[in-house]
Amino acid sequence: DAYFYLEPKAEHHIDDDAIFALRRFLGSIVERNHRSRSVPSQDVSPVQDVLDLCSSFESYLPLEWKGRRRVAGLGMNMDEMRKNPALTEAVVVDLNKRVSDESNLFPYGDNEFDLVVCALSIDYLTQPLQVMREIGRVLRPGGIVAIAFSDRVFQAKAVAMWTGTGDLDHVWIVANYMHFSSCFEDEIQIYDLSPRKAGQSSDPLYVVQAVRRSANPT
């Protein structure tokens, strides 16, 4: 992975219509308040701190929204992330590099973020459960994880389980990552944002979303 991402890859992963659909969807998350049923007494609070996982030169988040405080980028190429206008900070981390069970994969503390976004990169992760548990660790109770994906990938990089299956299978794969991490509420939401549903010739686009539990099961 370090070799693959050594040079910046400033290319769009989905077409313009799909990019617009994803930006509109993520904008609707950060610009509205949310409440988790697992924390019934929790006051409605805005999305202030966001982790953009597998970040690159392109942002699918709004540049500003009410309550915005921090957008941390975690990716593989610092030159790419420096061009990302939405990020307030960035760090290079190889999520496919194995660490000991006692080590945190993300360089963040517990309960630091209200939203974790992973756009168009879940198909490259070789340790998805470990990554999903780290997402659960850094999210605040009631926080949201949103995983977006299409059918366009670097074929040489995507894991075999992804390249050997179709769109519906990908939805099940990502939902199972969330379920078996034991970090999120049971009601996992699926969104088909594909512009082609409206008769446009465009890339498919799906989002799998879940809410962080108030506490992880022991």
Secondary structure, 3 states (H helix, E strand, C coil): CCCCCCCCCCCCCCCHHHHHHHHHHHHHHHCCCECCCCCCCCCCECCCEEEEEEECCCCCCCCCCCCCCEEEEEECCHHHHHCCCCCCEEEECCCCCCCCCCCCCCCCCCCCEEEEEEECCHHHCCCHHHHHHHHHHHEEEEEEEEEEECCCCCCCCCCHHHHCCCHHHHHHHHHHHHHHHCCECCCCEEEECCHHHHCCCCCCCEEEEEEECCCCCC
